[in-house]
């Protein structure tokens, strides 16, 4: 149950688009369309941003979008805003009927 | 609205036990699978365990298998995590979270967490 691999940090200027990758294996990310993404502010609980690879829950800005290709999933934030500065985690269902989180990515708005 | 409130955290010596609770309100707990996840201070999220809506299926992370037990009492709208043989590396904020009906394998609502510190 190794954590999914994410870049430690990603940064962008307001208005730009950034993409966070999440790399796993054929036993997790590549094998199922059960990839989700979470936003977490310091000292707060995580918040679901994307489920099932690309579904956006009600209330989540349409600036957030998800996709997947092979063993790598991606979260794209378009029109970057100061409020998007947070930590982001991906997760995936695994072939062992468990869940695995990514290593986490710190997003900085320059 | 959906509300999850964790309790039971605290400071405990290595090797001892602790039971966490997660009180649910604003929705029908018996319709949801439930997860526990944790986050060590300054570290990333780690999934701990999941239990099916009726308690018939339970799965655990390798790091806690054999030491932790997830359970639920739908009549009390409460989820539990029994933690035995605690280790220093179990020190973390523990969160409970819902997994929506239909088995989406994601956590759509989270509690605010309860802090467990394992230290002598």
HADDOCK unambig.tbl for C-alpha pairs under 7 A between the chains (distance, minus, plus):
assign (segid A and resid 34 and name CA) (segid B and resid 104 and name CA) 6.72 0.50 0.50
assign (segid A and resid 34 and name CA) (segid B and resid 105 and name CA) 6.25 0.50 0.50
assign (segid A and resid 36 and name CA) (segid B and resid 106 and name CA) 6.32 0.50 0.50
assign (segid A and resid 44 and name CA) (segid B and resid 112 and name CA) 6.94 0.50 0.50
assign (segid A and resid 45 and name CA) (segid B and resid 110 and name CA) 6.56 0.50 0.50
assign (segid A and resid 45 and name CA) (segid B and resid 111 and name CA) 6.85 0.50 0.50
assign (segid A and resid 45 and name CA) (segid B and resid 112 and name CA) 5.46 0.50 0.50
assign (segid A and resid 46 and name CA) (segid B and resid 110 and name CA) 6.92 0.50 0.50
assign (segid A and resid 48 and name CA) (segid B and resid 107 and name CA) 6.86 0.50 0.50
assign (segid A and resid 48 and name CA) (segid B and resid 108 and name CA) 5.57 0.50 0.50
assign (segid A and resid 51 and name CA) (segid B and resid 106 and name CA) 6.70 0.50 0.50
assign (segid A and resid 93 and name CA) (segid B and resid 105 and name CA) 5.96 0.50 0.50
assign (segid A and resid 97 and name CA) (segid B and resid 59 and name CA) 6.76 0.50 0.50
assign (segid A and resid 98 and name CA) (segid B and resid 59 and name CA) 6.35 0.50 0.50
assign (segid A and resid 98 and name CA) (segid B and resid 60 and name CA) 6.80 0.50 0.50
assign (segid A and resid 98 and name CA) (segid B and resid 61 and name CA) 6.94 0.50 0.50
assign (segid A and resid 99 and name CA) (segid B and resid 47 and name CA) 6.20 0.50 0.50
assign (segid A and resid 100 and name CA) (segid B and resid 47 and name CA) 6.12 0.50 0.50
assign (segid A and resid 101 and name CA) (segid B and resid 45 and name CA) 6.35 0.50 0.50
assign (segid A and resid 101 and name CA) (segid B and resid 46 and name CA) 6.18 0.50 0.50
assign (segid A and resid 101 and name CA) (segid B and resid 47 and name CA) 6.72 0.50 0.50
assign (segid A and resid 103 and name CA) (segid B and resid 44 and name CA) 6.04 0.50 0.50
assign (segid A and resid 104 and name CA) (segid B and resid 44 and name CA) 6.08 0.50 0.50
